[in-house]
Amino acid sequence: MKIAYAGTLPPHPGGSAILGGALLSGLARRGHEVAAIAPITAAALEQGDALAHASFDVTRYLIPDFESAPNNPASDDFRALEKRSVASRLGPLLETMRADLVIAGRETFASHVPALARDHGVPCVVLAQGGTTWGLLAGAYPSNLARTLLDGLGQADRVIAVARHLADRLRELQLERVDVVPNAVDPQKFTPAPPDPALMRSLGIPSGRVVVSHVSNLKDIKRPLDIAHSAVQTLGRDPRLVYVIVGDGPCRSEMEAECKRAGIFEHFRFVGWVPHDEVSRHLNLADIVLMPSEVEALALVYLETQACGRVLIASDIAAAREVVNDGVTGILHNVGDSSALAEATLRAAADPGLRAAIGARARSFAAARPFDTALAEYEAIFAAVTQQRATLIAR
């Protein structure tokens, strides 16, 4: 199959880029011809394109900054730039490669990609990653832009949600052609390992400490400030705790300021954004991983933490309930309740046996549905979509 993709790819920060990269690499590995169009910033390009030697073709277009919070609309100028950039590249690509299928990498691209695909007589699927859907449901998008996005999603031959609960929300938006391929993880890449002594030293973490980590793009809906507020409570009762914050984003400076104000900054290590290939090394540094998000589709960090055999403490939201059996494969706490988050952290920190038992069960759960299974499900949907279009043309 010949597949064209328009959407985010690494080094864009966020799950949509990680999934897009993994999906396209997997499709290329299975013998499909894959070509992608993806944004990148000038600063990121100066560091060297992370996909310069990918197993599929990538055409880049420049954007001023990465859009990592699609739950809120980007500026008019940004959206116009992205539409022009994609349109000027996707049309010629479809004609040159004679694509069988177009993939739009997240909901924001539905405003223009399905229409471009239709104009070239090529079926299109949209990967629904969640952020934009939450924004639409919350009324964060102005009515005209919301209508444009919903019309685009409706034009797609299929919308593929990364979680079951997300598919239900898409159907609430009157979308009918919705399939589900739950996010998955590579259990060979994310596997239990001892903490890396060199990484421990580089972060100034003495032996005997309990490491509590968080990995995200530090935007509001991840609720990273809940971690700082909970740490004020935990550190007074268990000073062994060291918090490692992996990632970057709009809430980082506020989180650092809160830690300084509370006098706990010395217990925190702010690592910044790391390449996805480095995430497993940081997760295996942790004893506990906190994800107090207000909303998620199905966070890759949930699954990556579980695959590494670490204890995931997540807010009790629909996404977490798809992968966490409370007390069995992780621990849930009420969203927005920093005291409950503190108590769950202290409970896990005080009991190595509990951490080992939950970690082992979590590893078994995550490893039972590897990414290759998800890849095969994507392939089956793509084949069905192209066959359906071919049947309609034949009539």
N, C-alpha and C positions, 0 to 999 in steps of 0.2 A: 504494500500500500504506500502511496505517496502522500505525505502529511505535511501541511503547512501550519505553523503555530505563530500566534501573535499574543504576547503577554509578557509577564515579568519572568526573569531568569536571574540566577546569581550573577553579580554580587548584590542584587536588590535584597534589602533586608526583609525577611518575612516568609511565612509558610508557602505563599503562592509561588514564589520563585523557587523554593526548595523542591516543592512538588513538581513544578514545571520541568526543572532540570532533571530530576530523577525519572520522570515519565518519558521525556524525550530520549534520554540516554538508554532507557530500557527498550523503547520502541526501536531505536537504531540497532541495539544489540540483537534484537530479534529479526533483523533483516529489512525493516521498513526504511524507506527513504524519507528523511526528516529535514526540514528547513525551518528556521525560526527567525522571527523579527522581535527584538526586545530592546527596552530602554536601558541606558547607562548614563551616568554623570561623567563630566570631564575629569573630575577628581578621581573617580573609580577607574576610569580608562587609563589615567596616568600610572596607576599602580599595576597595570597589565590586566588584560581581560581574562577573567577566571575561566572563560569558556573558549579561549583561543585555540585550544587543542581538543575540543569536544568531538565526540563521535558523530555529530550532526552539524550542519551548516548554521551559522548564526550571523545575522545582519543586525547591526546596532544602529540606534538613533539616539541623539543626545537630548537629555532633559536637564533642567537646572538642579533639581533635587529629586531624590527617590520619594515616591508617594507611598508611605508605609502605613497610612491610617485611612483606608478607603471607607470606613464607617462614616466619614464626613467627606463631602464633595471637594475635589480639587478646585483650584481657581479656574475661571473661564479661560484664561490664557493657557494654562497647563493643558486643559482638556482639548483646546483647539490645536495646540502644538502636537499633542499625541495623535489626534485624529488625522492631521495632515501627514505626520511622519509615517504612520501605519499605512494609510491609504496609498501614499506615493511608492511604497515598497511592496505591499501585499498584492496589489493588482498585477504588477509585472511578474512577481514570483509565481502567482497562480497560473499565469499564461505560460511561463517558461517551463515550470516543472509538471504542468498538467496534473495538478493535485487532485487526489481522490477525496480529501477531507481537510477542513480547516478547524483548528482548535483555538478558541479564545481562552487565554490563561486565567482570567478571573472576571467577575461580573462587570467591572468598569469597562472592559473592552467590548461588552455587548452593545454599547451605544453606537458602534460603527462596524465591527467585524462581521456579524451575521449578514448585514446588508451588503457588504462588499463580497462576501462569499456567494450570496444569492445572485448578485449581478453577474458573477462568473459561472453560475450554474454548478457550484460546488457545495455539498452539504457542510453544515457547521455544528459543532458542539461547543458549549460554554462550560468551563469548569467553575462551579460555584464554591468559593472558598470561605464565604461567610461574612466578611467585613462589610461589603456593600449591601448585602441583604439586611444586616442589622440596621444599617443606616436608613435604608428604605422603610423598614418596619417602624423605626423610631421617628420617622418624619424629618430626618436630618437633611434630606435632599429636597430642594424646591420642586414644586409640582411638575414644572415643565421638564426638568432633568429626570425626575423619577419616571415620568411617562416615557421619555426617550429610552431609558434603561430597560423598563419593563417591556416596551415594544420590541427592543432588540433581543431580549431574552425569549420573548414569545416567537420571534422569527427563527430562533435556533431550532435545528432538528432535534436536539436533545440538550437538556441542562443536566450536568452530572454533579451532584452534591457530594461533599466529602464526609458527610455524617447523616445518619437517619433523621435526627431531629431537624437538621437544616433542610432536608427535603420537605418535611412537613411545613416548615415556615415558607418555603418557596411556593408550595401549593396554596398557602394562604394568600399569596400574591396573585392568585388565579393563573399560575403556570401549570400546565398539564403534562408536558413531556419531560418529566423529571425522573432520573435514575439516581442510584446511590452506589458509590464505590468508597467505602470508609477508608480514611487515611490509614496507612500501614507503615511499617518500619523494616529496615534491613537488619535482621538479627545477627548477621555476621559483622556488620559495621558497628552496630550498637550491641555490645556484649559485655557482661560483667568483667571487670578487671580491677586490680588493686590501684589505689591512688598513685599517681605518678610522683615520685619523690622530687624530681626536678621542678615540676609545676608547683608542688607544695612550697619548695624553697623560694621559687620566684615570687610567690604571693605572700611570703613571710608568714606561713601557717605552721606553728610548732606542732610536733607530734602530740597525740593525746587530745586534740581538739575535735569537736563535732562540727562538721562542715555542713552548712545549710545554704543551698544554692537556689538561684532563680535565673532562668534563661528566657529572654524575650526582647522585643523591640521597645520596651519601656514606654508604651503609650497608655493613655488614661484607662482604656477598658481592661488592661492587664492588672490594674490596681496595684502597682508596685509600692505605693506609699503605705499600703496595708502591711507590707513586710517590715518597713521601718517602724511603724507604730507597734506592731506585735513584738519587735525586737526590744523595744523599751521594757516590755514586760518580761520577756524570756531571759534577758541578760542579767536582770536583777536576781534571778533564781538559778541560772546555770551559766556562769561566766565562761564555760568552755566553748560556747558556741562562736563560730566564725561564719559570717555571711558573705558569700561570693556571688556577686551580681554580674552575670554575663549578658552583654547586650548594650544597646545604646538607644536613645530616643528622647522624646520631648519631656519625659518625667525624670530623666536622670539628674539634672541639676537640682530639681526640687527634692528629690530623694536624698541626694548628698547633703543639701542644706538642712533637711529635717534630722538626719543622723548627727550632724555637727551640733545643731541646736539642742538635741537630746543628750549629747555627750557620749554617743556610742559609735562615733565614726571609726575609732580604732579597731572595732570589731568587724568592720566591713571592708571588702575588697571589690572595687569597681573595675572590672576587667575590660569593659568595652566590647564592641562587636568582634566576634571571631569567625573565621570561615567555618562552614558547616562541617567540614572534615575534622575540625578541632572540637566539636561539641561533645563527642563521646568521651574525649579525654577529660573535659571539665565535668561532665556528669559523673564519671567514675571517681572524681575527686570528692564528690558529695556523699554524705550519709543520708541527707534528706533534701528533696527538691520541692520548693513551694511554687504553686501556681494559683494565686488568689483571684483570678480573672473574673470580671463582671459578666463577660460573655465570650464564648469561643465557638468555632465550628467544630473542629476536633484537633486540638493543638498537637502538632508533631512532638513537642517536648513531653507531653503526657506519655506517648508511646516510647519515645527514646529513653526516658527515665525508667520506665518499666522494663524495657529490653536490657538495660544496664543493671537490672536487679536492685535499683535504689527505691527508697520509699517516696512516693509521690503524695504530697498533701495538696489537694485542690479544692477550690470552692465548689459547693454543691450546686452545680448547674447542669443543664441537660447534656452538654458535651462531655463533662467528666463522668457522668453516670453511664455513658456508653462504654467506658473502659475501666471504671473503678467500682469494685464491690467494696463498700466501706468496711475497713478493718481487715479485708482479705487481700485485695490487690492494690490497695492504697488507702488513704484516709481523706474523708470529706469534712469540710467545715462550712458553716453558713457564710454566704458571700457578704463581704463588707464588714464582717465581725472580726476585728483584729484580736480581740480577747480570745475568741474561739480558735483562731489561727495560732495564737501563742500557746494555748493549752495543748493543741494537737502537736505542735513542734516540741514542746517539753516532754510530752508523753513518748514520742518516738526517740528523742534524744536520750532519755533515761533508760531505754530498754533495748540493748543491742540484739537480744533474741527476737523481739518483735520486729525490728528492722530486717533481720535476716529472713524471718518467715514471710513477711510481706514481700520483700524483695524477690525471694525465690518464686513465690506464686505469681508475682507480677511479670517476672521474666518468662515463665511458662505461658502466660496469657498472651504477651506481646509476640513471642516467637511462634505461636501457633497460627498466626496469620501474617506471614512475611509479605514484603512489598511485591515479590514476584506474583503472589496470588492476586493482589490488586491490579497489577499490570495486565494479567490475563483477563481480568474483568473489563478493564478499559478496552483492550483489544476486541473483546466480544461485542461491546457496545458500538465501537467504531465500525466493525464489520457489518453489524445489523443496520446501522445508519446508512452506510454506503450502498448496501444491498437494497434497502428500501427505496433510496433515491433512484437506483438503477432500474428497479421494477416500475416506478412511476414513469420514468422516461420511456421505457419500453412500451408502456400502454399508449 
